[in-house]
Amino acid sequence: MRDDQPPRSGSSPLGASAGRRRRHGVLRVVAFTAAGLVLVGGGGAGYLYYRLNDNIHSVDIDRALGRDRPKPLPSGALDILVLGSDSRSGANAEYGRASGARSDTAMIVHLERGRKAASVVSIPRDTLVARPACDKPGGKVVPAERTVMFNSAYQAGGPACAVKTVEKLTGLRMDHYVEVDFTGFKHVVDALGGVPLTTTRAIDDPKSHLRLAAGTHTLNGEQALGLVRTRHGVADGSDLGRIELQQAFMKALMNRADGLGVLNSPTKLFSVADTATRAVTTDTGLGSVGRLMGLAQSVQHLGSGRVYTVTLPVRYAVSDPNRVEPISGQAAKVWAALRADRPIPADATAGSVAAHPGGGGVIGPGPAPKPSPSGGH
């Protein structure tokens, strides 16, 4: 993604301050605020560091999967699997019953060597994939299945099974893992004081409990969760339209985090960092404030026009029109680009029903983000 490279069809260049990332809002908020701990200073910094460390829950993906995995990319690029979990346990029970947690949102974040560019590939939850055999806690093995919905891998064997399934699908090693659940997502939005955005038309989805008139709003955590979960109130009611809403919301979330000038306010910094670190589960490789800080520092100069989003190229499944399946040739182009640490080519999404699912334009450009007190980054 060079300076002279034009935006690619099938991709969404993130504009201005919104664009520094579509690496998932939560990942950026966690890493961004963790890096800002260095500004707290004094003896209290040590206390805050350990307090935030205690917040972070991590899982040992490497130990769970062993050595039978793709090798890390020799280029030094990183691939991170980011999941939004729809677990209905604990505080999430109010969102309805489900037979165990599933990955409601999934994306692969590819940070190029040098960390000056990134690609993000969303995987529709309804994608039919081959799931490998997975271990469950207690030593039980869940047998492999040739054709299952992608989001059921998490239910079958937790984070390790989700990672294993993605690695089988892509042939790429997931270097890190980040997960956020419904309640954690809400709390991050509320810690930021809500997220302003503009809807171009009314949204009324009783299933996600979201009702918004057309116009500009500042969404609280509950409303924001309703927005990223809604699909019946917009477009054709498919998961593909919902992915477009999620991508648009993350731009608005980024605008909000940048506009608050969090790094220049120790009180706000701690509030957001405390909430964000409670919201996520990571692999052990990211399971400390220091490691998150290292990630944040490595991407601090990632330019606004150098992050691109695509959705895995898919078509409606022959076996079930309510499901989608990867277009093998097109998907291979996506994975080959990431493997080579190169931009995803424009023709990789040609023919994909995810390219224009009809959810675009529901969220407009909205109010311009206010500059942070520091005058920018």
Secondary structure, DSSP 4 states (H G I P E B T S, - for coil): --TTPPPPTT--PPPGGGGG--S-HHHHHHHHHHHGGGGT-STHHHHHHHHHHHH-EEE-HHHHHTT-SPPPPTT--EEEEEEEE---SGGGGGG---SS--EEEEEEEEE-GGGS-EEEEE--TTBEEEEPPEE-TTS-EEPPEEEEETTHHHHHHHHHHHHHHHHHHHS----EEEEEEHHHHHHHHHHTT-EEEEESS-EEETTTTEEE-SEEEEE-HHHHHHHHH--TTSTTSSHHHHHHHHHHHHHHHHHHHHHTTGGG-HHHHHHHHHHHHHHEEEEGGG-SHHHHHHHHHHTTT--TTSEEEEE--EEE-SS-TTSEEE-HHHHHHHHHHHHTT-PPPGGGGTT-TTSS-S-TTSEE--SPPPPPTT---
